[in-house]
Amino acid sequence: MTPQHVEALLHEYESNTKLDLVHFQRRIFSLVSSSNALAGTFQRCFADAMLVFDPADVRDLEFYLKEYKDLAAQQIERISRKYKKRKLPQMVPAREPLMQRTQLVMDVFTSLDARLDDPDDPLMTEKLKAEFEKQKCHILRGCLSDPEGTPMYRELRSGGFFKKLRCLRSTNALEGYHLHLRKNFGTIYASPELLHTLLQEFIFR
């Protein structure tokens, strides 16, 4: 997909309500055959395509590894993405690069799947491709991209070279809210009036 093609698609969409990355990915991954040899690799690559590191944070990490851990340049180059994810915050790119990155993953694995030529257990099924085409509208509307100028991490503790951060992206807070609701209000012995009053008090606090 060329930048001109992506730009033409962008004009068809406007920004919309944000969509959680995990739920978006589940719509794609639910159609992936778990028995296919490429399934796990495809899912990791697709998920990684949706999150990137700030180049400034990467430079800070490289400086830390060089000055404080005494690693050589070649050793730093071999640092895995998994290690970086433990140390650095990530961000969801704007809709244009996000569209290009996810489309590239789809194209690469479509080509790899064709080489395997396993008609009994294909990875890139027509149903999977159709679902991705259907879900692309959320990427093109900017529903998945981080809002510009809005921090997506909250600092919990500073000290040392790295800060301890809590990610504000995703629906963790909402899921936690549902857990408290089920735990505190899962009863059949309270009147609707009492539950309504307690719920308002709970939300206020």
Secondary structure, 3 states (H helix, E strand, C coil): CCHHHHHHHHCCCCCCCCCCHHHHHHHHHCCCCCCCCCHHHHHHHHHHHCCEECHHHHHHHHHHHHHCCCCCHHHHHCCCHHHHHHHCCEECCCHHHHHHHHHHHHHHHHHHHHHHCCCCCCCCCHHHHHHHHHHHHHHHCCCCCCCCCCCCEEEEECCCCCCEEEECCCCHHHHHHHHHHHHHHCCCCCCHHHHHHHHHHHHHC
